[in-house]
């Protein structure tokens, strides 16, 4: 009987411990840094200016958000699922002296709140861009600018497309919402 009680207590402990540990979500894409010249082009094509609020979805080491804050003095938020990238980006923001303007959040970008953005930057795979598109259309204000490095949004045709040393930058503006039918 003592043996059964012992095994039940071990089982209970194991079950409780397993439930207490949050399951680490893994990134949908591997981290590949955006070259700095492409970062600059993305911000240029989006016409980033003072007063904008930038969200970088899949922010990696934070270079887009950090560059936007340094160059334009704007608030920027990077969202990435990888805790190592968040640590690295936060340290990079400190080194760049923009920690007061730039924040990084470890979140699933498909669940994250980014509705106050005036500019959204992406370097995701095409299927992820397409999966994200309905949220961009429904949650962002009309006129919000979206820029993607390398990958398009399926059937949503870009307003601008720039080639830069073998890299492609795409630009869209969130369209006005159609009034609901009565």
DRENBAFI-147338 format. One line per field, with one value per atom (N, C-alpha, C, O): residue in one letter; x, y, z; atom name. Coordinates in pm, whole numbers, plus 50000, padded with zeros to 5 digits. Layout:
N
code = A,... $
xx = X,... $
yy = Y,... $
zz = Z,... $
site = CA,... $
//
This chain:
182
code = X,X,X,X,X,X,X,X,X,X,X,X,X,X,X,X,X,X,X,X,X,X,X,X,X,X,X,X,X,X,X,X,X,X,X,X,X,X,X,X,X,X,X,X,X,X,X,X,X,X,X,X,X,X,X,X,X,X,X,X,X,X,X,X,X,X,X,X,X,X,X,X,X,X,X,X,X,X,X,X,X,X,X,X,X,X,X,X,X,X,X,X,X,X,X,X,X,X,X,X,X,X,X,X,X,X,X,X,X,X,X,X,X,X,X,X,X,X,X,X,X,X,X,X,X,X,X,X,X,X,X,X,X,X,X,X,X,X,X,X,X,X,X,X,X,X,X,X,X,X,X,X,X,X,X,X,X,X,X,X,X,X,X,X,X,X,X,X,X,X,X,X,X,X,X,X,X,X,X,X,X,X,X,X,X,X,X,X,X,X,X,X,X,X,X,X,X,X,X,X,X,X,X,X,X,X,X,X,X,X,X,X,X,X,X,X,X,X,X,X,X,X,X,X,X,X,X,X,X,X,X,X,X,X,X,X,X,X,X,X,X,X,X,X,X,X,X,X,X,X,X,X,X,X,X,X,X,X,X,X,X,X,X,X,X,X,X,X,X,X,X,X,X,X,X,X,X,X,X,X,X,X,X,X,X,X,X,X,X,X,X,X,X,X,X,X,X,X,X,X,X,X,X,X,X,X,X,X,X,X,X,X,X,X,X,X,X,X,X,X,X,X,X,X,X,X,X,X,X,X,X,X,X,X,X,X,X,X,X,X,X,X,X,X,X,X,X,X,X,X,X,X,X,X,X,X,X,X,X,X,X,X,X,X,X,X,X,X,X,X,X,X,X,X,X,X,X,X,X,X,X,X,X,X,X,X,X,X,X,X,X,X,X,X,X,X,X,X,X,X,X,X,X,X,X,X,X,X,X,X,X,X,X,X,X,X,X,X,X,X,X,X,X,X,X,X,X,X,X,X,X,X,X,X,X,X,X,X,X,X,X,X,X,X,X,X,X,X,X,X,X,X,X,X,X,X,X,X,X,X,X,X,X,X,X,X,X,X,X,X,X,X,X,X,X,X,X,X,X,X,X,X,X,X,X,X,X,X,X,X,X,X,X,X,X,X,X,X,X,X,X,X,X,X,X,X,X,X,X,X,X,X,X,X,X,X,X,X,X,X,X,X,X,X,X,X,X,X,X,X,X,X,X,X,X,X,X,X,X,X,X,X,X,X,X,X,X,X,X,X,X,X,X,X,X,X,X,X,X,X,X,X,X,X,X,X,X,X,X,X,X,X,X,X,X,X,X,X,X,X,X,X,X,X,X,X,X,X,X,X,X,X,X,X,X,X,X,X,X,X,X,X,X,X,X,X,X,X,X,X,X,X,X,X,X,X,X,X,X,X,X,X,X,X,X,X,X,X,X,X,X,X,X,X,X,X,X,X,X,X,X,X,X,X,X,X,X,X,X,X,X,X,X,X,X,X,X,X,X,X,X,X,X,X,X,X,X,X,X,X,X,X,X,X,X,X,X,X,X,X,X,X,X,X,X,X,X,X,X,X,X,X,X,X,X,X,X,X,X,X,X,X,X,X,X,X,X,X,X,X,X,X,X,X,X,X,X,X,X,X,X,X,X,X,X,X,X,X $
xx = 50082,50000,50086,50054,50198,50287,50346,50365,50375,50431,50331,50369,50204,50101,50087,50075,50088,50079,50198,50183,50317,50438,50426,50453,50386,50373,50264,50280,50155,50050,50099,50065,50180,50232,50330,50330,50413,50505,50424,50455,50321,50236,50170,50166,50116,50050,50147,50115,50270,50372,50408,50416,50428,50464,50353,50380,50230,50117,50107,50089,50120,50112,50227,50206,50349,50464,50448,50478,50400,50380,50278,50292,50175,50073,50122,50076,50216,50264,50358,50375,50418,50514,50443,50380,50452,50388,50457,50580,50378,50433,50492,50424,50619,50688,50644,50659,50591,50550,50672,50756,50683,50799,50765,50650,50866,50843,50799,50837,50717,50674,50780,50777,50873,50980,51113,51118,51220,51352,51390,51343,51475,51518,51624,51730,51591,51685,51682,51579,51791,51790,51766,51815,51691,51671,51794,51832,51858,51974,51936,51825,52029,52001,51954,51868,52008,51963,51816,51745,51771,51631,51544,51433,51593,51522,51497,51385,51600,51590,51487,51408,51489,51394,51251,51158,51233,51100,51041,50925,51124,51077,51050,50958,51132,51115,50985,50906,50964,50847,50718,50612,50727,50610,50588,50490,50681,50673,50659,50575,50743,50741,50778,50871,50702,50725,50693,50633,50734,50707,50559,50474,50528,50390,50339,50235,50409,50368,50390,50470,50319,50336,50361,50274,50479,50520,50515,50558,50463,50468,50541,50508,50641,50715,50674,50706,50603,50551,50652,50681,50703,50814,50943,51021,50965,51065,51210,51301,51233,51372,51458,51423,51571,51666,51629,51703,51515,51462,51510,51477,51585,51649,51552,51584,51434,51339,51282,51282,51233,51177,51281,51253,51401,51509,51547,51564,51560,51594,51486,51516,51359,51248,51252,51231,51278,51284,51402,51388,51518,51638,51623,51655,51573,51568,51452,51467,51337,51218,51164,51070,51223,51178,51038,50968,50997,50861,50861,50964,50742,50723,50716,50656,50779,50778,50770,50826,50700,50685,50720,50670,50804,50836,50768,50768,50711,50644,50711,50722,50754,50818,50786,50769,50777,50743,50865,50852,50983,51107,51166,51205,51173,51225,51370,51409,51448,51588,51593,51675,51506,51502,51457,51508,51362,51314,51427,51447,51502,51617,51718,51767,51750,51848,51799,51876,51673,51618,51616,51647,51578,51575,51714,51731,51813,51952,51997,52066,51959,51995,51932,51996,51809,51743,51816,51832,51861,51938,52067,52101,52140,52266,52246,52331,52131,52102,52046,52029,52017,51966,51820,51781,51739,51599,51501,51386,51545,51457,51333,51232,51340,51223,51117,51001,51156,51064,51026,50920,51110,51092,51067,51138,50965,50934,50926,50890,50960,50950,50866,50882,50773,50680,50692,50690,50703,50703,50558,50494,50507,50368,50354,50441,50242,50201,50141,50041,50199,50152,50009,49945,49959,49821,49721,49600,49771,49685,49716,49637,49827,49874,49786,49726,49781,49710,49807,49907,49777,49858,49770,49812,49646,49549,49581,49524,49672,49706,49818,49865,49862,49969,49923,49808,50017,49997,50086,50064,50187,50276,50301,50329,50289,50320,50426,50414,50532,50636,50637,50607,50673,50670,50790,50835,50840,50930,50893,50964,50779,50723,50714,50742,50676,50657,50524,50434,50510,50387,50259,50160,50258,50136,50101,49984,50201,50175,50121,50031,50175,50122,49974,49892,49942,49804,49714,49601,49763,49686,49663,49559,49758,49750,49663,49608,49651,49581,49441,49410,49354,49221,49226,49145,49321,49336,49382,49334,49474,49523,49407,49395,49323,49210,49105,49050,49077,48966,49005,48922,49131,49169,49244,49243,49310,49385,49296,49203,49328,49253,49280,49392,49177,49201,49312,49315,49400,49513,49641,49749,49632,49752,49840,49792,49970,50065,50130,50169,50140,50198,50311,50296,50425,50542,50594,50611,50621,50673,50804,50818,50900,51027,51012,50981,51034,51047,50919,50916,50812,50696,50569,50549,50484,50361,50247,50268,50125,50005,49905,49784,49954,49865,49794,49859,49662,49583,49571,49522,49616,49614,49732,49847,49703,49808,49874,49804,50007,50074,50057,50042,50059,50055,50192,50204,50296,50433,50510,50482,50609,50698,50836,50852,50934,51068,51167,51164,51255,51363,51490,51522,51562,51683,51785,51775,51884,51992,51940,51987,51844,51790,51683,51633,51648,51543,51423,51438,51304,51182,51114,51106,51064,50988,50850,50838,50746,50607,50540,50571,50448,50377,50227,50185,50147,50001,49949,50018,49828,49756,49625,49555,49592,49468,49353,49344,49266,49157,49046,49033,48969,48851,48754,48742,48685,48586,48460,48417,48403,48275,48165,48163,48072,47963,47880,47860,47832,47748,47615,47557,47567,47438,47326,47331,47224,47110,47001,46898 $
yy = 49880,50000,50125,50223,50123,50239,50265,50380,50159,50175,50244,50333,50205,50270,50418,50502,50448,50588,50668,50782,50606,50674,50708,50821,50610,50633,50736,50817,50733,50833,50973,51069,50986,51119,51167,51285,51078,51114,51154,51255,51077,51108,51244,51324,51272,51400,51516,51619,51498,51602,51628,51743,51520,51533,51602,51689,51565,51626,51774,51858,51808,51948,52029,52140,51973,52043,52067,52176,51967,51980,52087,52157,52101,52202,52341,52439,52350,52481,52543,52665,52462,52514,52557,52475,52686,52729,52665,52652,52626,52567,52678,52776,52664,52764,52753,52647,52861,52860,52886,52969,52814,52830,52923,52930,52994,53084,53009,52894,53076,53020,53038,52970,53129,53156,53161,53189,53133,53149,53296,53369,53339,53478,53500,53439,53589,53634,53786,53846,53850,53996,54067,54024,54176,54262,54350,54417,54353,54441,54588,54631,54663,54800,54886,54972,54864,54945,54915,55004,54793,54758,54820,54867,54821,54888,55034,55083,55101,55243,55261,55355,55172,55179,55155,55221,55060,55032,55156,55189,55223,55342,55457,55537,55464,55568,55544,55637,55422,55391,55408,55439,55388,55406,55552,55587,55637,55780,55803,55880,55734,55747,55890,55949,55945,56083,56099,56011,56211,56243,56223,56264,56160,56136,55998,55955,55926,55790,55696,55724,55585,55477,55351,55305,55296,55183,55053,55048,54949,54814,54727,54725,54655,54560,54420,54378,54349,54216,54111,54095,54039,53948,54028,54024,54101,54208,54163,54244,54035,53987,54066,54080,54116,54188,54334,54409,54376,54510,54621,54737,54588,54693,54788,54906,54742,54832,54932,55053,54882,54970,55068,55186,55019,55103,55212,55328,55175,55273,55379,55498,55338,55434,55532,55652,55482,55569,55665,55784,55614,55699,55807,55923,55765,55855,55955,56069,55913,55998,56036,56115,55981,56011,55960,56017,55852,55799,55683,55622,55655,55536,55415,55419,55307,55184,55065,55067,54961,54838,54721,54711,54635,54512,54395,54385,54308,54189,54067,54054,53977,53854,53744,53773,53622,53509,53452,53380,53482,53422,53505,53620,53448,53526,53571,53677,53493,53532,53657,53746,53663,53783,53906,54017,53886,53998,54050,54171,53960,54002,54078,54184,54024,54087,54225,54322,54235,54362,54466,54583,54424,54517,54570,54689,54484,54526,54620,54719,54589,54676,54815,54915,54822,54951,55032,55153,54963,55031,55088,55204,55004,55048,55166,55254,55168,55276,55400,55505,55390,55505,55539,55655,55440,55467,55384,55365,55336,55255,55330,55268,55462,55541,55543,55572,55513,55516,55378,55361,55279,55147,55042,55036,54960,54849,54722,54725,54611,54481,54390,54384,54319,54230,54089,54068,53993,53853,53809,53783,53800,53763,53693,53701,53626,53569,53684,53742,53716,53833,53815,53913,53691,53668,53695,53696,53718,53749,53887,53939,53945,54071,54188,54188,54288,54412,54511,54548,54554,54655,54756,54818,54773,54857,55006,55081,55051,55194,55228,55342,55130,55153,55248,55246,55330,55406,55348,55373,55269,55199,55060,55044,54958,54820,54768,54782,54709,54650,54499,54451,54425,54278,54222,54280,54110,54026,53883,53815,53841,53710,53632,53686,53508,53428,53463,53514,53437,53476,53422,53495,53296,53240,53307,53320,53350,53423,53563,53611,53628,53760,53748,53829,53647,53627,53596,53645,53514,53480,53604,53616,53695,53816,53925,54010,53920,54025,54058,54177,53962,53998,54082,54173,54052,54133,54273,54370,54285,54418,54502,54619,54443,54515,54551,54660,54459,54482,54562,54633,54551,54614,54745,54828,54765,54889,54998,54970,55120,55233,55245,55222,55282,55310,55415,55513,55392,55483,55435,55490,55333,55278,55221,55152,55250,55204,55073,55056,54981,54849,54826,54848,54783,54757,54618,54581,54542,54407,54392,54434,54332,54297,54160,54061,54154,54032,53961,53897,53968,53886,53970,54065,53932,54007,53957,53883,53998,53961,53889,53914,53800,53723,53812,53880,53810,53883,54032,54107,54077,54221,54286,54272,54354,54414,54532,54618,54537,54649,54778,54777,54889,55020,55056,55126,55006,55027,54898,54818,54880,54765,54815,54864,54802,54853,54737,54657,54729,54630,54699,54809,54632,54691,54580,54502,54574,54474,54332,54260,54292,54157,54138,54027,54243,54238,54315,54408,54277,54345,54405,54341,54527,54594,54624,54684,54582,54602,54703,54709,54782,54883,54880,54872,54885,54893,54997,55033,55042,55127,55056,55007,55050,54986,55064,55185,54997,55066,55112,55063,55207,55251,55134,55051,55129,55023,55055,55170,54952,54970,54979,54903,55073,55083,54955,54891,54919,54800,54823,54931,54718,54729,54726,54653,54807,54815,54720,54715 $
zz = 50000,50000,50000,49933,50077,50079,49942,49904,49866,49732,49641,49564,49647,49566,49602,49514,49731,49777,49727,49684,49734,49686,49538,49497,49456,49313,49282,49190,49357,49336,49370,49301,49476,49510,49404,49369,49352,49242,49119,49055,49087,48972,48989,48895,49109,49135,49121,49062,49177,49167,49020,48977,48946,48804,48727,48644,48754,48685,48720,48632,48848,48890,48832,48784,48835,48782,48632,48583,48560,48415,48382,48282,48464,48440,48475,48418,48570,48613,48512,48510,48428,48330,48203,48137,48166,48042,47922,47918,47827,47704,47620,47587,47584,47504,47359,47297,47305,47165,47079,47113,46970,46883,46767,46724,46716,46603,46478,46456,46396,46268,46160,46058,46184,46087,46161,46281,46089,46149,46141,46054,46232,46233,46126,46127,46033,45932,45937,45906,45976,45990,45857,45752,45863,45747,45733,45830,45615,45598,45627,45597,45685,45725,45607,45625,45489,45374,45340,45293,45365,45343,45452,45425,45576,45686,45648,45660,45602,45564,45452,45454,45354,45242,45289,45243,45382,45434,45503,45484,45583,45653,45556,45574,45453,45350,45271,45252,45224,45142,45223,45167,45357,45444,45482,45547,45440,45470,45622,45666,45699,45845,45881,45825,45976,46018,46166,46227,46221,46361,46390,46311,46503,46541,46504,46555,46417,46382,46500,46590,46498,46594,46511,46437,46524,46441,46522,46637,46459,46514,46414,46296,46463,46380,46425,46536,46339,46372,46328,46210,46427,46402,46405,46310,46514,46519,46531,46516,46558,46561,46657,46775,46609,46695,46715,46780,46661,46687,46597,46620,46494,46414,46345,46328,46304,46237,46337,46312,46450,46553,46605,46623,46629,46681,46580,46617,46454,46351,46339,46327,46344,46334,46451,46433,46571,46689,46680,46710,46640,46631,46523,46545,46409,46293,46300,46256,46354,46349,46488,46499,46594,46729,46760,46843,46693,46713,46812,46840,46865,46948,46855,46748,46900,46820,46914,47024,46870,46946,46855,46743,46905,46834,46902,47025,46823,46876,46815,46693,46903,46858,46959,47078,46915,47001,47071,47171,47020,47069,47184,47163,47305,47418,47399,47448,47328,47302,47214,47237,47113,47027,47107,47087,47198,47281,47368,47379,47431,47513,47429,47469,47312,47224,47178,47180,47138,47091,47202,47179,47322,47436,47465,47491,47461,47481,47369,47394,47245,47132,47147,47113,47197,47218,47325,47312,47431,47536,47478,47501,47403,47343,47249,47239,47179,47083,47153,47089,47282,47356,47327,47340,47288,47255,47339,47299,47454,47540,47585,47618,47586,47625,47514,47542,47391,47278,47226,47165,47250,47190,47297,47398,47275,47365,47281,47164,47343,47278,47364,47486,47298,47369,47313,47191,47403,47362,47354,47456,47232,47209,47076,46989,47061,46934,46853,46895,46741,46665,46613,46574,46611,46567,46679,46656,46800,46914,46973,47052,46935,46993,46952,46845,47038,47011,46948,47008,46826,46759,46687,46589,46736,46665,46667,46588,46756,46755,46657,46653,46578,46480,46369,46326,46325,46201,46091,45972,46133,46040,46097,46215,46011,46048,45952,45831,46009,45926,45948,46057,45842,45845,45769,45670,45817,45739,45777,45851,45725,45753,45623,45516,45630,45509,45443,45510,45313,45241,45303,45313,45346,45404,45537,45571,45612,45737,45708,45777,45606,45566,45528,45570,45449,45405,45525,45534,45617,45738,45825,45889,45827,45908,45844,45913,45713,45638,45691,45703,45722,45773,45901,45920,45989,46111,46077,46135,45983,45944,45892,45927,45808,45751,45854,45851,45946,46039,46163,46218,46207,46334,46319,46411,46206,46188,46128,46053,46163,46107,45957,45912,45880,45738,45725,45799,45631,45611,45677,45651,45763,45824,45714,45624,45721,45619,45662,45778,45567,45592,45492,45372,45545,45460,45491,45607,45387,45403,45328,45213,45395,45331,45268,45336,45141,45061,45022,44917,45101,45071,45060,45136,44964,44938,45026,45122,44990,45067,44978,44986,44894,44809,44708,44629,44710,44611,44640,44555,44758,44789,44718,44761,44611,44530,44601,44655,44602,44667,44587,44465,44659,44594,44539,44439,44607,44563,44583,44672,44495,44504,44462,44350,44551,44524,44531,44625,44432,44432,44479,44435,44571,44627,44649,44744,44560,44572,44593,44681,44512,44519,44625,44643,44696,44798,44746,44666,44790,44749,44871,44976,44856,44961,44903,44796,44974,44932,45025,45144,44968,45046,45016,44901,45124,45113,45212,45307,45188,45283,45317,45228,45446,45488,45425,45444,45351,45281,45376,45488,45328,45403,45415,45325,45527,45546,45469,45462,45411,45341,45444,45541,45424,45521,45522,45419,45640,45652,45582,45587,45516,45446,45549,45648,45523,45615,45577,45645 $
site = N,CA,C,O,N,CA,C,O,N,CA,C,O,N,CA,C,O,N,CA,C,O,N,CA,C,O,N,CA,C,O,N,CA,C,O,N,CA,C,O,N,CA,C,O,N,CA,C,O,N,CA,C,O,N,CA,C,O,N,CA,C,O,N,CA,C,O,N,CA,C,O,N,CA,C,O,N,CA,C,O,N,CA,C,O,N,CA,C,O,N,CA,C,O,N,CA,C,O,N,CA,C,O,N,CA,C,O,N,CA,C,O,N,CA,C,O,N,CA,C,O,N,CA,C,O,N,CA,C,O,N,CA,C,O,N,CA,C,O,N,CA,C,O,N,CA,C,O,N,CA,C,O,N,CA,C,O,N,CA,C,O,N,CA,C,O,N,CA,C,O,N,CA,C,O,N,CA,C,O,N,CA,C,O,N,CA,C,O,N,CA,C,O,N,CA,C,O,N,CA,C,O,N,CA,C,O,N,CA,C,O,N,CA,C,O,N,CA,C,O,N,CA,C,O,N,CA,C,O,N,CA,C,O,N,CA,C,O,N,CA,C,O,N,CA,C,O,N,CA,C,O,N,CA,C,O,N,CA,C,O,N,CA,C,O,N,CA,C,O,N,CA,C,O,N,CA,C,O,N,CA,C,O,N,CA,C,O,N,CA,C,O,N,CA,C,O,N,CA,C,O,N,CA,C,O,N,CA,C,O,N,CA,C,O,N,CA,C,O,N,CA,C,O,N,CA,C,O,N,CA,C,O,N,CA,C,O,N,CA,C,O,N,CA,C,O,N,CA,C,O,N,CA,C,O,N,CA,C,O,N,CA,C,O,N,CA,C,O,N,CA,C,O,N,CA,C,O,N,CA,C,O,N,CA,C,O,N,CA,C,O,N,CA,C,O,N,CA,C,O,N,CA,C,O,N,CA,C,O,N,CA,C,O,N,CA,C,O,N,CA,C,O,N,CA,C,O,N,CA,C,O,N,CA,C,O,N,CA,C,O,N,CA,C,O,N,CA,C,O,N,CA,C,O,N,CA,C,O,N,CA,C,O,N,CA,C,O,N,CA,C,O,N,CA,C,O,N,CA,C,O,N,CA,C,O,N,CA,C,O,N,CA,C,O,N,CA,C,O,N,CA,C,O,N,CA,C,O,N,CA,C,O,N,CA,C,O,N,CA,C,O,N,CA,C,O,N,CA,C,O,N,CA,C,O,N,CA,C,O,N,CA,C,O,N,CA,C,O,N,CA,C,O,N,CA,C,O,N,CA,C,O,N,CA,C,O,N,CA,C,O,N,CA,C,O,N,CA,C,O,N,CA,C,O,N,CA,C,O,N,CA,C,O,N,CA,C,O,N,CA,C,O,N,CA,C,O,N,CA,C,O,N,CA,C,O,N,CA,C,O,N,CA,C,O,N,CA,C,O,N,CA,C,O,N,CA,C,O,N,CA,C,O,N,CA,C,O,N,CA,C,O,N,CA,C,O,N,CA,C,O,N,CA,C,O,N,CA,C,O,N,CA,C,O,N,CA,C,O,N,CA,C,O,N,CA,C,O,N,CA,C,O,N,CA,C,O,N,CA,C,O,N,CA,C,O,N,CA,C,O,N,CA,C,O,N,CA,C,O,N,CA,C,O,N,CA,C,O,N,CA,C,O,N,CA,C,O,N,CA,C,O,N,CA,C,O,N,CA,C,O,N,CA,C,O,N,CA,C,O,N,CA,C,O,N,CA,C,O,N,CA,C,O,N,CA,C,O,N,CA,C,O,N,CA,C,O,N,CA,C,O,N,CA,C,O,N,CA,C,O,N,CA,C,O,N,CA,C,O,N,CA,C,O,N,CA,C,O $
//
